[in-house]
Amino acid sequence: MTRALAPAVSGLVFGALVCTGCGVSDSVLRDEQARSRKFREAWESAAQENKALKDKLAAQEARRCSPDVPRDEKRADASK
């Protein structure tokens, strides 16, 4: 570990020990876990939507670029 990071890490460890020693209530911890779960689920659903849109775009590009599609149909697709 570099010397610049050592004080920061030791401060985090000390802070964690102090917080556990202060007796943070279980309800506060459960609330924090619920919030983090909510944000994680939102992030995961956004990632799934992003992947679906990328797949859809790739399929559309493949269809437009394929040699089987006549030129007139390509122009008609572009006007939509």
Secondary structure, 3 states (H helix, E strand, C coil): CCCCHHHHHHHHHHHHHHHHHCCCCHHHHHHHHHHHHHHHHHHHHHHHHHHHHHHHHHHHHHHHHCCCCCHHHHHHHHCC
